[in-house]
């Protein structure tokens, strides 16, 4: 859910503070007022969830001093300065120091609302990005995103924890949409380099000249960032679609790796998306580079190999989209559960995310089925199924686990409510929860 943005109004004149606050409150903003810069600084920290509107001319600490303090604490905090009529030099200086924009007295309230909207949108983006970076630097949170109790997912999490502690370069491969970039983030977050730079370059998204410049330089004085090799020094450099590197760039990358020695100063995590029949990352890369990058290797399993994890993921995703769209979570029938388990999922988790969102939207409209979402465009609307059969017992158990899990979530761990809805004696429910690894404490 999007974080509500505040607006801090700083002005020594009470009438002006109240006037601005009332106008912005009518526009739907949550405002707070301060009579001096000193008072405001007691509240406005580096992660203040909003923006600041401040007069420049105030007794004690004036607006320019206040602005410099704020920029020193959080240079991404949008500050709108109120200047006197015709005071262009002051407005220019404020913008130079880091003000988001300025209002010249007497100002149009609609102009103020327009600037507030732009500033709060910018601040929300910054706060969302910071939250994402914190999440991606938290190994525990990342490991929780790798949901599933299937043997292949248990093995994947163990591999991440083991290889995260090593210093060698890593090759991550797997089908498209399996979550290879998430695995790369997790490798960095659980290892000794967690507090250092994490730099990601998509090799397939840039032309060779631009890719060469992004990876190795040289950069021009006007460029905002260092070459990726320098930027990631001491941390982790992730190369998505590493097979897109030309022979020339592969040779340069190999030289960099050789120059680093052992242990490597900068860890390189290469991600390969090659899954065509008969072609692998080993075929696409020169052998000496391949063996340096593949010293440690992780293969991310395709969704179709993850068994009942599919139902667990579908349930979590449906709940998230239902909350986002403000509607009830669609209930999955036994037949639909079997269809989800049998589908080949060529797009893997990415495809499952799309199906879950569309299922929620269909349910909100009261039309459509999950089966219709799984139909192939190339088989005259026939349901696509895997050729790998499973015993009926596995389908029944997967559906039973999903049903108990969903009911426990809906009733927030109330055993009596779950027993009543599913018509199960307590002993039977306890046995099935133990069988499927479900714990009441997870739902409270």
C-alpha positions as CSV (number, residue, x, y, z in Angstrom):
1,X,0.0,0.0,0.0
2,X,1.2,3.5,-0.9
3,X,2.5,5.5,2.1
4,X,0.5,8.6,3.0
5,X,2.5,11.8,2.4
6,X,2.7,14.6,4.9
7,X,3.4,18.3,4.3
8,X,5.3,20.3,6.9
9,X,4.6,24.0,6.8
10,X,7.2,26.2,8.3
11,X,6.5,30.0,8.8
12,X,6.9,32.4,11.7
13,X,3.5,34.1,10.8
14,X,0.7,32.1,12.3
15,X,-2.0,33.4,9.8
16,X,0.2,32.3,6.9
17,X,0.8,28.9,8.4
18,X,-2.9,28.3,9.0
19,X,-3.9,29.6,5.6
20,X,-1.5,27.3,3.8
21,X,-2.5,24.4,6.0
22,X,-6.2,24.8,5.5
23,X,-5.9,25.1,1.8
24,X,-3.7,22.0,1.5
25,X,-6.0,20.1,3.9
26,X,-8.9,20.9,1.6
27,X,-6.9,19.3,-1.2
28,X,-6.6,16.1,0.8
29,X,-3.1,16.5,2.3
30,X,-2.1,15.7,5.9
31,X,-0.4,18.8,7.2
32,X,1.6,19.8,10.2
33,X,2.8,23.3,11.1
34,X,5.9,24.8,12.8
35,X,6.5,28.4,13.9
36,X,10.3,28.2,13.4
37,X,13.0,26.2,11.6
38,X,14.4,25.1,14.9
39,X,11.1,23.5,15.9
40,X,10.7,21.8,12.5
41,X,14.2,20.3,12.7
42,X,13.1,18.3,15.8
43,X,10.6,16.4,13.6
44,X,12.1,16.4,10.1
45,X,14.5,13.5,9.9
46,X,16.2,11.9,6.9
47,X,13.3,9.6,6.2
48,X,10.5,12.2,6.7
49,X,7.5,10.8,4.9
50,X,6.5,13.9,3.0
51,X,7.6,17.4,1.8
52,X,8.4,20.8,3.3
53,X,7.0,24.2,2.5
54,X,9.0,27.0,4.2
55,X,9.2,30.7,4.1
56,X,12.7,32.1,3.5
57,X,12.5,35.2,5.7
58,X,12.2,34.1,9.4
59,X,13.7,35.2,12.6
60,X,16.5,33.0,14.2
61,X,17.4,30.4,11.6
62,X,16.2,31.8,8.3
63,X,14.9,29.7,5.3
64,X,18.2,29.4,3.5
65,X,20.0,28.1,6.6
66,X,17.0,25.7,7.2
67,X,17.2,24.5,3.6
68,X,20.9,23.7,3.9
69,X,20.3,21.8,7.1
70,X,17.6,19.7,5.5
71,X,19.7,19.1,2.4
72,X,22.6,18.0,4.6
73,X,20.2,15.5,6.4
74,X,18.3,14.2,3.3
75,X,19.2,15.7,-0.1
76,X,16.2,14.0,-1.7
77,X,13.6,15.8,0.6
78,X,11.5,18.1,-1.6
79,X,11.5,21.6,-0.1
80,X,9.3,24.4,-1.6
81,X,10.5,27.8,-0.6
82,X,8.3,30.9,-0.3
83,X,10.2,34.0,-1.5
84,X,9.4,37.7,-1.5
85,X,8.0,39.4,-4.6
86,X,10.7,39.9,-7.2
87,X,13.4,38.4,-5.1
88,X,14.9,36.4,-8.0
89,X,18.5,36.1,-6.6
90,X,17.1,34.5,-3.5
91,X,15.0,32.1,-5.5
92,X,18.0,31.2,-7.7
93,X,20.2,30.6,-4.7
94,X,17.5,28.3,-3.1
95,X,17.3,26.2,-6.2
96,X,21.1,26.0,-6.3
97,X,21.2,24.7,-2.7
98,X,18.6,22.1,-3.5
99,X,15.1,23.5,-3.2
100,X,12.5,21.5,-5.2
101,X,10.8,24.7,-6.4
102,X,9.8,28.1,-5.1
103,X,6.6,30.2,-4.7
104,X,6.7,34.0,-5.1
105,X,4.5,36.1,-2.8
106,X,1.6,36.7,-3.4
107,X,1.1,33.2,-4.8
108,X,-1.8,31.4,-6.4
109,X,-3.1,28.7,-4.0
110,X,-3.7,26.4,-7.1
111,X,-0.1,26.8,-8.0
112,X,0.9,25.8,-4.5
113,X,-1.4,22.7,-4.8
114,X,0.1,21.8,-8.1
115,X,3.7,22.0,-6.8
116,X,2.7,20.0,-3.7
117,X,1.3,17.3,-5.9
118,X,4.5,17.1,-7.9
119,X,6.7,17.2,-4.8
120,X,4.8,14.5,-2.9
121,X,4.8,12.2,-6.0
122,X,8.6,12.6,-6.2
123,X,9.0,12.0,-2.5
124,X,6.8,8.9,-2.6
125,X,9.0,7.4,-5.4
126,X,12.1,8.1,-3.3
127,X,10.6,6.5,-0.2
128,X,9.4,3.5,-2.2
129,X,12.8,3.0,-3.7
130,X,14.5,3.3,-0.2
131,X,12.1,0.7,1.2
132,X,12.9,-1.6,-1.7
133,X,16.6,-1.1,-1.2
134,X,16.2,-1.9,2.5
135,X,14.2,-5.0,1.6
136,X,16.8,-6.1,-1.0
137,X,19.6,-5.7,1.5
138,X,17.8,-7.8,4.1
139,X,18.8,-11.4,3.6
140,X,16.0,-12.7,5.9
141,X,13.3,-10.8,4.0
142,X,14.7,-12.0,0.6
143,X,14.8,-15.6,1.7
144,X,11.1,-15.3,2.8
145,X,10.3,-14.3,-0.8
146,X,11.6,-17.6,-2.0
147,X,8.4,-19.3,-1.0
148,X,7.9,-23.1,-1.1
149,X,8.4,-26.4,0.7
150,X,9.2,-28.4,-2.4
151,X,12.6,-30.3,-2.3
152,X,13.9,-28.1,-5.2
153,X,13.1,-24.9,-3.3
154,X,14.6,-26.2,-0.1
155,X,17.8,-27.0,-2.1
156,X,17.8,-23.6,-3.7
157,X,17.7,-21.8,-0.3
158,X,20.4,-24.0,1.0
159,X,22.6,-23.3,-2.0
160,X,22.0,-19.5,-1.6
161,X,23.1,-19.7,2.1
162,X,26.1,-21.8,1.3
163,X,27.3,-19.9,-1.8
164,X,26.5,-16.5,-0.2
165,X,29.3,-17.1,2.3
166,X,31.9,-18.0,-0.5
167,X,34.0,-15.5,-2.4
168,X,34.0,-17.1,-5.8
169,X,32.1,-15.8,-8.9
170,X,28.7,-17.4,-9.5
171,X,26.7,-18.4,-12.6
172,X,22.9,-18.4,-12.1
173,X,20.9,-20.1,-14.9
174,X,17.3,-21.2,-15.4
175,X,14.3,-20.5,-17.5
176,X,12.9,-17.1,-18.0
177,X,10.6,-15.8,-15.2
178,X,12.0,-18.1,-12.5
179,X,13.4,-15.4,-10.3
180,X,17.1,-15.4,-11.1
181,X,17.6,-11.8,-10.3
182,X,16.0,-12.2,-6.9
183,X,18.4,-15.1,-6.2
184,X,21.3,-12.8,-7.1
185,X,20.0,-10.2,-4.6
186,X,19.7,-12.9,-2.0
187,X,23.2,-14.2,-2.6
188,X,24.6,-10.6,-2.0
189,X,22.3,-10.0,1.1
190,X,23.3,-13.2,3.0
191,X,27.0,-12.9,2.4
192,X,29.9,-10.9,3.8
193,X,29.4,-8.2,1.1
194,X,25.9,-7.4,2.2
195,X,26.7,-3.9,3.3
196,X,28.6,-3.0,0.1
197,X,27.7,-2.0,-3.4
198,X,25.3,-4.1,-5.4
199,X,25.4,-3.1,-9.1
200,X,23.2,-4.7,-11.8
201,X,23.8,-4.3,-15.5
202,X,21.4,-5.8,-18.1
203,X,23.8,-6.8,-20.9
204,X,21.0,-7.6,-23.4
205,X,19.5,-4.1,-23.0
206,X,22.4,-2.1,-24.3
207,X,24.2,-1.8,-27.7
208,X,27.8,-3.0,-27.6
209,X,29.4,0.5,-27.5
210,X,27.1,1.6,-24.7
211,X,27.5,-1.7,-22.8
212,X,31.3,-1.4,-23.1
213,X,31.2,2.2,-21.7
214,X,28.8,1.2,-18.9
215,X,31.0,-1.8,-17.8
216,X,34.5,-0.5,-18.3
217,X,34.3,3.2,-19.2
218,X,35.7,5.7,-20.0
219,X,33.1,8.0,-18.6
220,X,32.8,11.6,-19.5
221,X,32.8,14.4,-16.9
222,X,29.1,14.9,-17.4
223,X,28.3,11.2,-16.7
224,X,26.5,10.7,-13.4
225,X,28.0,7.3,-12.6
226,X,31.2,5.3,-12.6
227,X,31.9,2.4,-14.9
228,X,30.1,-0.6,-13.3
229,X,33.4,-2.4,-12.6
230,X,34.5,0.6,-10.5
231,X,31.1,1.3,-9.0
232,X,30.8,-2.3,-7.7
233,X,34.4,-2.4,-6.3
234,X,34.4,-4.5,-3.1
235,X,30.8,-5.5,-3.6
236,X,28.8,-7.5,-6.1
237,X,28.4,-6.9,-9.9
238,X,25.5,-8.7,-11.5
239,X,25.5,-9.2,-15.2
240,X,22.0,-10.1,-16.5
241,X,21.9,-11.9,-19.9
242,X,25.7,-12.5,-19.7
243,X,25.5,-14.4,-23.0
244,X,24.8,-11.1,-24.8
245,X,28.4,-10.1,-24.3
246,X,30.4,-10.0,-27.5
247,X,33.7,-11.8,-27.9
248,X,35.5,-8.5,-27.4
249,X,33.7,-7.7,-24.1
250,X,34.1,-11.2,-22.9
251,X,37.8,-10.9,-23.3
252,X,37.8,-7.6,-21.4
253,X,35.7,-9.1,-18.6
254,X,38.1,-12.0,-18.4
255,X,41.1,-9.7,-18.1
256,X,39.3,-7.8,-15.2
257,X,38.7,-11.1,-13.4
258,X,42.3,-12.3,-13.8
259,X,43.6,-8.9,-12.6
260,X,41.5,-9.2,-9.4
261,X,43.3,-12.3,-8.2
262,X,41.9,-14.6,-5.5
263,X,39.9,-13.9,-3.5
264,X,38.2,-11.5,-5.9
265,X,37.8,-7.9,-4.8
266,X,34.5,-7.7,-6.6
267,X,32.3,-10.7,-6.9
268,X,30.7,-11.2,-10.3
269,X,27.3,-12.9,-10.5
270,X,26.4,-13.8,-14.1
271,X,22.8,-14.6,-15.0
272,X,22.1,-16.6,-18.1
273,X,18.7,-16.9,-19.7
274,X,19.7,-19.5,-22.3
275,X,17.3,-22.4,-22.2
276,X,16.9,-23.3,-25.9
277,X,17.3,-27.0,-26.8
278,X,21.0,-27.8,-27.4
279,X,22.3,-24.3,-26.4
280,X,23.7,-23.4,-23.0
281,X,25.7,-20.6,-21.4
282,X,28.7,-22.8,-21.9
283,X,28.1,-22.7,-25.6
284,X,27.6,-18.9,-25.6
285,X,30.7,-17.9,-23.6
286,X,34.3,-18.5,-24.3
287,X,35.4,-21.5,-22.3
288,X,38.0,-19.7,-20.1
289,X,35.4,-17.1,-19.1
290,X,32.7,-19.7,-18.6
291,X,34.8,-21.7,-16.2
292,X,35.8,-18.6,-14.2
293,X,32.2,-17.5,-13.9
294,X,30.8,-21.0,-13.2
295,X,33.2,-21.8,-10.4
296,X,30.0,-21.8,-8.3
297,X,26.7,-22.4,-10.0
298,X,23.0,-22.2,-9.1
299,X,20.2,-23.4,-11.4
300,X,16.8,-21.9,-10.4
301,X,14.1,-24.6,-10.8
302,X,11.1,-24.0,-13.2
303,X,7.7,-23.6,-11.6
304,X,6.4,-26.8,-13.0
305,X,8.9,-28.8,-10.9
306,X,7.8,-27.1,-7.7
307,X,4.6,-29.2,-7.0
308,X,2.2,-27.7,-4.5
309,X,4.4,-24.6,-4.2
310,X,2.3,-23.5,-7.2
311,X,-0.9,-23.4,-5.1
312,X,0.9,-21.7,-2.2
313,X,2.3,-19.0,-4.5
314,X,-1.1,-18.6,-6.3
315,X,-2.8,-18.1,-2.9
316,X,-0.3,-15.5,-1.7
317,X,-0.5,-13.6,-5.0
318,X,-4.3,-13.7,-5.1
319,X,-4.4,-12.2,-1.6
320,X,-2.0,-9.4,-2.5
321,X,-4.0,-8.5,-5.7
322,X,-7.3,-8.7,-3.9
323,X,-6.1,-6.3,-1.3
324,X,-4.8,-4.0,-4.0
325,X,-8.0,-4.0,-6.0
326,X,-10.2,-3.9,-2.9
327,X,-12.1,-7.2,-3.5
328,X,-12.5,-10.7,-2.0
329,X,-9.9,-13.3,-2.8
330,X,-11.2,-15.8,-5.3
331,X,-11.8,-19.3,-4.0
332,X,-10.0,-22.1,-5.9
333,X,-12.0,-25.3,-6.5
334,X,-10.5,-28.8,-6.5
335,X,-10.7,-28.9,-10.3
336,X,-9.0,-25.5,-10.7
337,X,-6.2,-26.5,-8.2
338,X,-5.6,-29.6,-10.4
339,X,-5.4,-27.3,-13.5
340,X,-2.9,-25.0,-11.8
341,X,-0.8,-28.0,-10.8
342,X,-0.9,-29.6,-14.3
343,X,-0.2,-26.4,-16.3
344,X,3.3,-26.4,-17.9
345,X,4.0,-22.7,-16.9
346,X,6.4,-21.8,-19.7
347,X,6.6,-18.3,-18.2
348,X,7.2,-19.6,-14.7
349,X,6.6,-17.4,-11.7
350,X,6.2,-14.3,-13.9
351,X,3.3,-16.1,-15.7
352,X,1.8,-17.2,-12.4
353,X,1.8,-13.6,-11.2
354,X,-0.1,-12.5,-14.4
355,X,-2.6,-15.4,-14.0
356,X,-3.3,-14.6,-10.3
357,X,-3.9,-10.9,-11.1
358,X,-6.3,-11.7,-14.0
359,X,-8.1,-14.3,-11.8
360,X,-8.7,-11.6,-9.1
361,X,-10.0,-9.2,-11.8
362,X,-12.2,-11.9,-13.3
363,X,-13.6,-12.8,-9.8
364,X,-14.3,-9.1,-9.1
365,X,-16.4,-9.0,-12.3
366,X,-18.1,-12.3,-11.5
367,X,-17.0,-14.0,-14.7
368,X,-14.4,-16.3,-16.2
369,X,-12.5,-19.3,-14.8
370,X,-8.9,-20.1,-14.1
371,X,-9.0,-22.7,-16.8
372,X,-9.7,-20.0,-19.4
373,X,-6.6,-18.2,-18.2
374,X,-4.5,-21.3,-18.7
375,X,-5.6,-22.0,-22.2
376,X,-3.0,-21.9,-25.0
377,X,-3.3,-19.4,-27.8
378,X,-1.9,-22.0,-30.2
379,X,-4.1,-25.0,-29.5
380,X,-7.5,-23.8,-30.5
381,X,-8.3,-22.8,-26.9
382,X,-7.6,-26.3,-25.5
383,X,-6.3,-26.4,-22.0
384,X,-2.6,-26.8,-21.9
385,X,-1.3,-29.6,-19.7
386,X,2.0,-31.1,-18.8
387,X,2.9,-34.4,-20.2
388,X,4.3,-35.4,-16.8
389,X,1.5,-37.2,-14.9
390,X,1.3,-37.2,-11.1
391,X,-0.5,-39.8,-8.9
392,X,-4.0,-38.7,-7.9
393,X,-2.9,-38.8,-4.3
394,X,-0.5,-35.9,-4.9
395,X,-3.2,-33.7,-6.4
396,X,-5.6,-34.5,-3.5
397,X,-3.0,-33.7,-0.9
398,X,-1.9,-30.5,-2.6
399,X,-5.5,-29.3,-2.7
400,X,-6.1,-30.3,0.9
401,X,-3.1,-28.4,2.1
402,X,-4.1,-25.3,0.2
403,X,-7.7,-25.5,1.5
404,X,-6.5,-25.8,5.2
405,X,-3.9,-23.0,4.7
406,X,-6.5,-20.7,3.1
407,X,-9.1,-21.4,5.8
408,X,-6.5,-20.8,8.6
409,X,-5.6,-17.5,7.0
410,X,-9.1,-16.4,6.6
411,X,-9.9,-17.2,10.3
412,X,-6.6,-15.8,11.6
413,X,-5.6,-19.2,13.2
414,X,-9.0,-19.8,15.0
415,X,-9.0,-23.6,15.2
416,X,-12.6,-23.8,16.2
417,X,-13.7,-21.7,13.2
418,X,-11.6,-23.8,10.8
419,X,-13.0,-27.1,12.3
420,X,-16.6,-25.7,11.8
421,X,-16.0,-24.6,8.2
422,X,-14.2,-27.7,7.1
423,X,-16.3,-30.1,9.2
424,X,-13.2,-31.7,10.7
425,X,-12.7,-33.1,14.3
426,X,-9.9,-31.4,16.1
427,X,-7.7,-34.5,16.1
428,X,-8.0,-34.9,12.3
429,X,-7.3,-31.2,11.7
430,X,-4.2,-31.4,14.0
431,X,-2.9,-34.5,12.2
432,X,-3.4,-32.9,8.8
433,X,-1.7,-29.6,9.9
434,X,1.3,-31.6,11.2
435,X,1.4,-33.6,8.0
436,X,1.5,-30.5,5.8
437,X,3.9,-28.5,8.0
438,X,1.2,-25.9,9.0
439,X,1.5,-24.2,12.4
440,X,-1.2,-22.2,14.1
441,X,1.3,-19.5,15.2
442,X,1.9,-18.6,11.6
443,X,-1.7,-17.4,11.2
444,X,-2.2,-15.4,14.4
